[in-house]
Amino acid sequence: MSRRDSDEEDAEEEEPDDEPPARRGRSRRHAAAGSDPVRPWSPEGGETEEGKGGWFHRGPKRPVYWRARDSLWFEPVVALAILVLLIVSLYAYTQNWPPVYVIESSSMQHGTNDVLGDINTGDLVLAQKIDPNKVVPYEVGLQTGYTTYGEYGDVLLYYPNGDTSVTPIIHRALLFLEWNPLNHSYNATELAPLPCSLSSHPYYRTANTPTSCETTGVTGTLELYGVGWQGVTVSVQLADLGDHSGFLTMGDNNLNPATPGSPPTGNPDEPELTSLVEPGWVLGVARGMIPWFGSLKLLLQGDASMVPSQSWQWLGLTLAGIVLAGLGVHLAVARIERRREAERTGAAPTEEDAQLGLLTRLLERLRRPGGEDDSEEEDAPLERRKHKTVHVDPRRLSHRGGRPAPKVRRSSANSAEGKHRAHPRDRDDSKRL
């Protein structure tokens, strides 16, 4: 054995033992680039030597001592905030307070059953404040095709006779009549484009005018034909309406019982409930509806019998759907929270996480040059991967000043020749030995 071989062996044995061995493959490239590689999870879920968790974490997470969502009051406060936001949004849309009104009678129903899209007893209706000049009466909607809640024209919420201390009335505007103080008559110019009583299918008749079709200077009786979903006749005595301009109104379901041999007639609000509805008495126009939920108020008032039976059925199904939807959201959020908690605490992974971790390991193995497998080396604890301490006899290094000879890697071209050649210094050492 030559002296040089002995020195090289001693040099290899005295490598520093407190430095971890360099990683191979992809880990070595990441270390050279100064990046932080993502490590797949480990079944133990413990911390690695770099202080990283085994669940794709890039750094240790700080402990969470308190979270708002863990408080007992979190869910009630969130529910209250949602309710306040809803009320504020409704007020911003309607510009009225309160923005919602409960339908407490069947005067707007189309029959005795609940018809979705129409105004039924127990519905909640939004009253939007608009310019009275933009209200579209029934006779105008008949000409333009404008409909709301199953019929032509707008539905008004108004105070009868302007008395704000009573409950508002919600009925449909039929026609706007303009008072003419010069001859104490009314002008109904909105009827002018419609066929009058001289045609085969008339829409109106003004009895006290020369042709029974005049729309200005009207007195006496005004008759409107084919009004509403029942096509009834509405007859109004103009002398009883008061000496002012306003809307002629009627509920869609306010019908007089039909007599044998005669068609049904409508029962307008004027003059029994109010005089002509002045624009200043109008609280708003019905714009939007929340069906069935107003029935709860009528139930507390003892008027549940006024609500159609179909409304109670739809209300029950809607409440059940809301509860199930809320329960589904709660379970989904709870599942997400459990998964995050498991990732933070290093709990046992789920089956999906295990499959993902296995796939990640296979991809890492395929990316390494030569198919090297250093998964066991990387996952092993730091103590197991340290080199054992090797004691070297200092006397064997005395003639080199206590330092090992550097290890020189020779090229393959000179390797064969190097086997037969020896350094002169090596030959002298071999002679001394």
C-alpha positions in Angstrom: 0.0 0.0 0.0 1.5 3.3 -1.1 1.8 6.4 1.1 -0.4 8.4 -1.2 -3.2 5.9 -1.0 -3.0 6.0 2.8 -3.1 9.8 2.9 -6.2 9.9 0.6 -7.9 7.3 2.8 -7.2 9.4 5.9 -8.5 12.5 4.2 -11.7 10.8 3.4 -12.2 9.7 6.9 -11.6 13.1 8.4 -14.4 14.9 6.6 -16.4 17.3 8.8 -19.1 15.4 10.6 -21.4 18.3 11.6 -22.4 19.3 8.1 -25.3 17.4 6.5 -24.6 15.6 3.2 -25.5 17.4 0.0 -28.8 16.3 -1.5 -29.0 14.7 -4.8 -31.2 15.3 -7.8 -33.9 17.9 -7.6 -33.1 18.9 -4.0 -29.5 19.8 -4.9 -30.7 22.0 -7.8 -33.2 23.8 -5.5 -30.5 24.4 -2.9 -28.2 25.9 -5.6 -30.9 28.2 -6.9 -31.8 29.4 -3.3 -35.4 28.3 -3.7 -37.7 26.7 -1.2 -38.9 23.4 -2.6 -42.4 22.2 -1.8 -42.2 18.9 0.1 -45.0 16.4 -0.1 -46.8 15.5 3.1 -45.6 12.7 5.3 -47.9 10.2 7.1 -46.6 11.4 10.5 -47.4 15.0 9.7 -44.3 16.1 11.7 -41.9 18.9 11.2 -38.9 18.5 8.9 -35.3 19.6 9.6 -36.0 23.0 8.0 -39.0 23.6 10.2 -41.5 23.1 7.5 -44.7 21.1 8.0 -45.4 18.1 6.0 -48.6 19.4 4.4 -47.2 21.6 1.6 -46.5 24.5 4.0 -43.7 26.8 3.1 -43.1 27.9 6.7 -44.3 27.4 10.2 -47.7 28.9 11.0 -48.2 31.0 14.0 -50.6 29.6 16.6 -54.1 31.0 16.5 -55.4 31.9 20.0 -58.7 33.5 19.1 -60.9 33.8 16.0 -64.0 35.8 15.6 -65.9 33.0 13.9 -65.3 30.8 17.0 -67.3 33.2 19.2 -70.7 32.3 20.4 -72.1 35.6 19.1 -70.5 35.3 15.7 -73.5 33.7 13.8 -76.2 35.9 15.4 -74.2 39.1 14.6 -73.7 38.0 11.0 -77.4 37.2 10.7 -78.3 40.6 12.1 -75.8 42.3 9.8 -77.4 40.6 6.8 -80.9 41.7 7.9 -79.8 45.3 8.4 -78.1 45.3 5.0 -81.3 43.9 3.4 -83.5 46.6 5.0 -81.1 49.4 4.0 -81.0 48.1 0.4 -84.8 48.0 0.3 -85.0 51.6 1.6 -82.5 52.7 -1.0 -84.5 51.1 -3.7 -88.0 52.4 -2.7 -87.1 55.7 -1.0 -90.0 54.9 1.4 -90.1 54.0 5.1 -91.2 51.4 5.7 -90.3 50.1 2.3 -92.5 46.9 2.5 -96.2 46.6 3.2 -98.3 43.5 3.9 -101.4 42.8 1.8 -104.2 42.3 4.4 -107.2 41.7 2.2 -108.1 39.8 -1.0 -109.1 42.9 -3.0 -106.2 42.4 -5.5 -106.5 38.6 -5.9 -107.5 37.1 -9.2 -110.0 34.6 -7.7 -109.8 32.7 -4.4 -106.6 30.8 -5.0 -103.0 32.0 -4.8 -101.7 32.9 -8.2 -98.0 33.4 -8.3 -97.1 36.8 -9.8 -100.3 38.4 -8.8 -100.9 40.3 -5.5 -102.5 37.9 -3.0 -103.4 38.1 0.7 -100.2 37.7 2.8 -97.8 39.0 0.2 -95.2 41.6 0.9 -95.2 44.5 -1.6 -92.4 47.1 -2.1 -93.8 50.7 -2.4 -91.5 52.7 -4.6 -91.8 56.5 -4.6 -92.0 57.9 -8.1 -93.1 61.0 -9.9 -97.0 60.9 -10.1 -96.8 62.1 -13.7 -95.1 58.8 -14.5 -98.0 56.6 -13.2 -99.5 54.6 -16.0 -103.3 54.0 -15.5 -105.2 51.0 -16.7 -106.7 52.7 -19.8 -103.2 53.9 -20.9 -101.6 50.5 -20.3 -104.4 49.0 -22.4 -103.2 51.1 -25.3 -99.5 50.6 -24.8 -99.5 47.0 -23.5 -97.9 48.0 -20.2 -98.9 45.5 -17.4 -98.1 44.9 -13.8 -99.2 42.0 -11.5 -101.4 40.4 -14.2 -103.2 43.4 -15.5 -102.7 46.7 -17.4 -101.5 49.8 -15.6 -99.8 50.5 -12.2 -100.9 49.5 -8.7 -100.9 52.5 -6.3 -100.4 52.6 -2.5 -102.3 55.6 -1.3 -103.8 57.2 1.8 -107.6 57.4 1.4 -108.6 61.1 1.4 -105.0 61.9 2.3 -105.4 60.6 5.9 -101.9 59.4 6.9 -103.2 58.0 10.2 -105.0 55.0 8.6 -103.7 52.0 6.8 -102.8 52.7 3.1 -104.9 51.1 0.4 -103.3 49.2 -2.5 -105.5 49.3 -5.6 -105.0 49.7 -9.4 -105.2 53.1 -11.1 -107.9 53.0 -13.8 -107.9 56.6 -15.2 -106.8 60.1 -14.4 -109.6 62.7 -14.4 -108.7 66.3 -14.6 -111.1 68.8 -12.9 -112.2 71.8 -15.0 -113.3 74.5 -12.6 -114.7 76.7 -15.4 -117.7 74.5 -16.2 -117.4 72.1 -13.3 -116.7 69.1 -15.4 -113.9 66.6 -15.9 -111.5 65.9 -18.8 -110.6 62.3 -19.6 -108.3 62.9 -22.5 -106.6 59.5 -21.9 -109.7 57.8 -23.4 -109.6 59.6 -26.7 -107.6 57.0 -28.7 -110.0 54.2 -27.6 -113.2 53.1 -29.4 -116.3 54.6 -27.7 -119.9 53.5 -27.4 -120.6 54.0 -31.2 -118.3 51.1 -32.2 -119.1 47.4 -31.9 -116.6 46.8 -29.1 -116.6 50.0 -27.1 -114.2 50.8 -24.2 -116.0 53.8 -22.7 -119.1 55.9 -22.8 -119.8 59.5 -21.6 -123.5 59.6 -21.3 -124.0 63.4 -20.9 -121.9 64.5 -23.9 -123.4 65.3 -27.4 -121.9 62.2 -29.0 -121.5 60.0 -25.9 -117.8 59.9 -26.9 -116.5 63.3 -25.8 -113.5 63.2 -23.5 -113.6 66.8 -22.3 -116.3 68.6 -20.3 -117.7 65.3 -19.1 -120.4 65.3 -16.5 -123.0 62.8 -15.3 -122.0 59.1 -15.7 -118.8 57.7 -17.0 -118.8 54.0 -18.0 -115.7 51.9 -18.7 -116.2 48.5 -20.4 -114.2 45.3 -20.3 -112.1 46.3 -17.3 -109.8 43.8 -15.5 -109.3 40.1 -15.6 -113.1 39.6 -15.5 -113.9 42.2 -18.2 -116.4 44.0 -16.0 -118.2 47.3 -16.5 -117.3 50.2 -14.2 -119.8 52.9 -13.8 -119.0 56.1 -11.9 -121.1 59.1 -11.0 -118.8 62.1 -11.5 -120.7 64.4 -9.3 -119.8 62.3 -6.3 -116.0 62.4 -6.8 -115.2 65.8 -5.4 -114.1 69.0 -7.1 -110.5 68.1 -7.7 -108.3 66.1 -10.1 -107.1 62.6 -9.3 -106.9 58.9 -10.1 -109.9 56.7 -10.4 -108.9 53.5 -8.6 -110.3 50.0 -8.0 -109.1 46.7 -6.7 -108.8 43.8 -9.2 -111.1 41.6 -7.2 -113.6 44.3 -6.1 -116.6 43.0 -8.1 -120.3 43.4 -7.5 -122.3 40.1 -7.7 -123.7 39.6 -11.1 -127.5 39.7 -11.5 -129.3 37.3 -13.8 -129.1 38.4 -17.4 -126.5 41.1 -16.8 -122.7 41.1 -16.8 -120.7 41.6 -13.6 -119.8 45.1 -12.6 -116.8 46.6 -10.9 -116.9 48.4 -7.6 -114.5 51.4 -7.7 -113.1 53.0 -4.6 -114.8 56.3 -5.4 -116.8 57.6 -3.6 -117.2 54.8 -1.0 -113.6 54.5 0.2 -112.2 57.9 -1.0 -112.7 60.7 -3.4 -110.4 60.9 -6.5 -106.9 60.0 -5.3 -104.8 63.2 -5.6 -101.1 62.7 -6.6 -100.0 64.0 -3.2 -101.9 61.2 -1.5 -100.0 58.5 -3.3 -97.5 56.8 -1.1 -95.8 54.9 -3.9 -96.2 52.4 -6.7 -96.0 48.6 -6.3 -92.5 47.6 -7.6 -91.5 44.1 -6.5 -93.1 41.5 -4.2 -92.0 38.9 -1.7 -94.8 36.3 -1.7 -96.3 34.5 1.3 -94.1 35.9 4.1 -96.6 38.5 5.1 -98.9 35.6 6.2 -96.9 35.3 9.4 -98.0 38.8 10.5 -101.7 37.9 9.7 -101.2 34.7 11.7 -100.1 36.7 14.7 -103.1 39.1 14.2 -105.5 36.2 14.1 -106.4 36.7 10.5 -104.8 33.5 9.1 -108.1 32.4 7.6 -107.8 35.3 5.0 -104.7 33.7 3.5 -105.2 31.2 0.7 -104.4 27.6 1.6 -101.9 27.5 -1.3 -99.9 30.3 0.3 -99.4 28.3 3.5 -98.1 25.4 1.5 -95.7 27.5 -0.6 -94.5 29.3 2.6 -93.8 26.0 4.3 -91.8 24.7 1.3 -89.9 27.9 1.1 -88.9 27.9 4.8 -87.8 24.3 4.5 -85.7 25.1 1.5 -84.1 28.1 3.4 -83.3 25.9 6.4 -81.8 23.1 4.2 -79.7 25.6 2.2 -78.4 27.2 5.4 -77.6 23.8 6.8 -75.7 22.9 3.6 -73.6 26.0 3.8 -72.9 25.4 7.5 -71.7 21.8 6.8 -69.6 23.0 3.8 -67.9 25.7 5.9 -67.3 23.2 8.8 -65.7 20.7 6.4 -63.3 23.4 5.1 -62.5 24.4 8.7 -61.7 20.8 9.7 -59.4 20.4 6.7 -57.5 23.6 7.5 -57.3 22.5 11.2 -55.9 19.1 10.1 -53.3 20.8 7.9 -52.2 23.1 10.7 -52.0 20.6 13.5 -50.5 17.7 11.3 -53.4 15.3 11.8 -53.7 12.1 9.8 -54.4 12.9 6.1 -57.5 12.0 4.4 -57.6 9.4 1.5 -57.5 12.2 -1.1 -54.5 13.8 0.5 -52.7 10.4 0.7 -53.3 9.8 -3.1 -52.0 13.3 -3.8 -48.9 12.8 -1.7 -48.2 9.5 -3.5 -48.5 11.1 -6.9 -46.2 13.9 -5.8 -43.6 11.4 -4.7 -43.7 9.5 -8.0 -43.3 12.8 -10.0 -40.4 13.8 -7.8 -38.7 10.4 -8.4 -39.2 10.6 -12.2 -37.6 14.1 -12.3 -34.4 13.0 -10.7 -31.6 12.1 -13.1 -30.8 8.4 -13.3 -34.0 7.5 -11.4 -32.2 8.0 -8.0 -34.4 7.5 -5.0 -33.4 9.6 -2.1 -36.9 9.7 -0.5 -35.7 7.6 2.4 -32.7 9.8 2.9 -34.8 13.0 2.8 -37.5 11.7 5.1 -35.0 10.3 7.6 -34.4 12.4 10.8 -31.4 14.6 10.8 -29.6 12.6 13.5 -29.8 9.4 11.4 -28.3 11.2 8.4 -25.2 12.5 10.2 -21.8 10.8 9.6 -20.3 8.8 12.4 -17.3 10.4 14.0 -14.0 8.9 12.8 -10.8 9.2 14.9 -7.6 9.6 12.9 -4.2 8.8 14.4 -2.2 12.1 14.2 1.1 10.2 13.9 0.0 9.0 10.4 -0.2 12.7 9.3 3.0 13.9 11.1 5.2 14.0 8.0 2.6 16.2 6.2 2.3 18.8 8.8 -0.9 17.4 10.3 -3.0 18.1 7.1 -4.3 15.5 4.7 -3.2 15.5 1.1 -5.9 17.0 -1.2 -7.9 14.6 -3.2 -7.3 15.1 -6.9 -9.7 13.7 -9.5 -7.9 12.6 -12.6 -9.4 12.5 -16.1 -10.4 9.2 -17.7 -7.9 9.7 -20.5 -5.0 9.6 -18.1 -6.4 7.1 -15.7 -4.8 4.1 -17.4 -1.4 5.7 -17.6 -1.7 6.9 -14.0 -2.0 3.3 -12.9 1.5 2.5 -14.1 3.1 5.8 -13.3 4.0 6.9 -9.8 4.9 10.3 -8.5 8.6 10.5 -7.6 7.6 11.6 -4.2 5.5 8.6 -3.8 8.4 6.3 -4.8 10.6 7.9 -2.2 7.9 7.4 0.4 7.4 3.7 -0.5 11.2 3.2 -0.2 11.2 4.7 3.2 8.4 2.4 4.3 
